[in-house]
């Protein structure tokens, strides 16, 4: 009984984490999810931000492979999305 409860808890926690991390970036122009990171990034942190906290995030530059638009998208720590 306890083993079943532990397994179900682990599976549910894994699913929640998987869907939290799997946040797809979409093009700001055509809403396509076929985008590539250009490698450019800007750090935006509060003065007292802790790395990985909700107030610690980065802006990444992306290019849409469908329409060619270049845009910036914020990406917070994965567990807070």
Buried (B, 14 or more C-beta within 10 A) or exposed (E): EEEEEEEEEEEEEEEEEEEEEEEEBBBBEEEEEEBEEEEEEEEEEEEEBEEEBEBBBBEBBBBBEEEEBBBEBEBBBEEEB
